[in-house]
Amino acid sequence: MGRAKPMATLRGAGACRSEKEMEERAMARSNTRRKRTSQTKRRDRRRETRRRQTQAAQEQAERRQLTPGSYRRRRVFGWSLVSLAVLVGVQHLISHMGAFTLMSRGVDDLVAGYPLAALLGVGGAIVLSKT
């Protein structure tokens, strides 16, 4: 049979260290460990979720915000619709008084009368309200 192998070859090269060497090595490792100065902070997931939602809402509001030029165009368009509604309503009222007629009475009542004036007025109010 064969001879028994020395302990150093079985456990690796560093197995035959003296106790002093092992203590020095343990002390060196313990000195390099991170020292705890305060308690670790726990994650507040509700707060993080609320923060993410707030940031998302702010980004969405910034995207939706009107520029001064688009705001002005929207106002001009809305007031134009309201003015046109007033003009159509006044024209329809004058045509009913018999002062002048632009089209036949039936067409004037169905198409270009109060219903059209009301639709234009409502449309203008909607455009103006979304500012």
C-alpha positions as CSV (number, residue, x, y, z in Angstrom):
1,M,0.0,0.0,0.0
2,G,1.1,3.5,-0.2
3,R,2.5,5.9,2.3
4,A,0.2,8.4,4.0
5,K,0.3,11.9,2.5
6,P,1.3,14.8,4.8
7,M,-1.5,16.9,6.2
8,A,-0.4,20.0,4.3
9,T,-1.1,18.4,1.0
10,L,-4.5,17.2,2.1
11,R,-5.8,20.5,3.3
12,G,-4.0,22.9,1.0
13,A,-0.9,25.0,1.4
14,G,-2.2,27.2,4.2
15,A,-3.4,24.4,6.5
16,C,-0.2,24.2,8.7
17,R,-0.3,27.7,10.1
18,S,0.5,28.5,13.7
19,E,-2.2,29.8,16.0
20,K,-0.5,33.2,16.0
21,E,-0.7,33.5,12.2
22,M,-4.4,32.5,12.3
23,E,-5.1,35.1,15.0
24,E,-3.3,37.9,13.1
25,R,-5.2,37.0,10.0
26,A,-8.5,37.1,11.9
27,M,-7.7,40.5,13.4
28,A,-6.8,41.9,10.0
29,R,-10.2,40.7,8.6
30,S,-12.1,42.1,11.6
31,N,-10.5,45.5,11.2
32,T,-11.6,45.7,7.5
33,R,-15.2,45.0,8.3
34,R,-17.6,48.0,7.9
35,K,-18.6,49.5,11.1
36,R,-22.2,50.2,11.8
37,T,-22.7,53.7,12.9
38,S,-26.5,54.0,12.7
39,Q,-29.4,51.7,12.2
40,T,-30.2,50.8,8.6
41,K,-33.2,52.6,7.1
42,R,-36.2,50.5,6.2
43,R,-37.7,51.1,2.8
44,D,-41.0,52.9,2.9
45,R,-42.7,51.4,-0.1
46,R,-45.9,53.4,0.3
47,R,-43.9,56.7,0.2
48,E,-41.9,55.5,-2.8
49,T,-45.1,54.6,-4.7
50,R,-46.7,57.9,-3.8
51,R,-43.5,59.7,-5.0
52,R,-43.5,57.9,-8.3
53,Q,-47.2,58.6,-8.8
54,T,-46.7,62.3,-8.1
55,Q,-43.8,62.6,-10.5
56,A,-45.8,60.8,-13.2
57,A,-48.7,63.2,-12.7
58,Q,-46.4,66.2,-12.8
59,E,-44.8,65.0,-16.1
60,Q,-48.2,64.4,-17.6
61,A,-49.4,67.9,-16.5
62,E,-46.3,69.5,-18.2
63,R,-47.0,67.6,-21.4
64,R,-50.6,68.8,-21.3
65,Q,-49.8,72.4,-20.6
66,L,-50.6,74.9,-23.4
67,T,-48.0,77.1,-24.9
68,P,-48.9,80.8,-25.1
69,G,-49.4,80.6,-28.9
70,S,-51.8,77.7,-28.8
71,Y,-53.7,79.3,-25.9
72,R,-54.1,82.5,-28.0
73,R,-55.3,80.5,-31.1
74,R,-57.8,78.5,-29.0
75,R,-59.2,81.8,-27.5
76,V,-59.5,83.4,-31.0
77,F,-61.2,80.3,-32.4
78,G,-63.6,80.0,-29.5
79,W,-64.6,83.7,-29.6
80,S,-65.0,83.4,-33.4
81,L,-67.5,80.6,-33.0
82,V,-69.4,82.5,-30.4
83,S,-69.5,85.7,-32.6
84,L,-70.7,83.6,-35.6
85,A,-73.4,82.1,-33.4
86,V,-74.6,85.6,-32.4
87,L,-74.6,86.7,-36.1
88,V,-76.6,83.6,-37.2
89,G,-79.1,84.2,-34.4
90,V,-79.5,87.8,-35.2
91,Q,-79.8,87.1,-39.0
92,H,-82.5,84.5,-38.2
93,L,-84.4,86.9,-36.0
94,I,-84.3,89.7,-38.7
95,S,-85.4,87.2,-41.4
96,H,-88.4,86.3,-39.2
97,M,-89.3,90.0,-38.9
98,G,-89.4,90.1,-42.7
99,A,-86.7,92.7,-43.3
100,F,-84.8,90.5,-45.8
101,T,-84.5,86.8,-46.7
102,L,-81.3,85.0,-47.8
103,M,-83.0,81.6,-48.4
104,S,-86.5,80.1,-48.2
105,R,-88.3,80.0,-44.9
106,G,-88.1,76.2,-44.5
107,V,-84.4,75.9,-45.1
108,D,-83.7,79.0,-42.9
109,D,-85.7,77.4,-40.0
110,L,-84.2,73.9,-40.4
111,V,-80.5,74.7,-41.1
112,A,-79.5,78.2,-40.5
113,G,-81.8,79.2,-37.7
114,Y,-81.7,79.0,-34.0
115,P,-80.4,75.4,-34.0
116,L,-77.2,76.4,-35.9
117,A,-76.7,79.4,-33.6
118,A,-77.1,77.2,-30.6
119,L,-74.6,74.6,-31.8
120,L,-72.0,77.3,-32.7
121,G,-72.5,79.0,-29.3
122,V,-72.1,75.7,-27.4
123,G,-69.1,74.8,-29.5
124,G,-67.5,78.1,-28.8
125,A,-68.1,77.8,-25.1
126,I,-66.6,74.3,-25.0
127,V,-63.5,75.5,-26.8
128,L,-63.2,78.5,-24.5
129,S,-63.7,76.4,-21.3
130,K,-60.7,74.0,-22.1
131,T,-58.1,76.6,-21.4
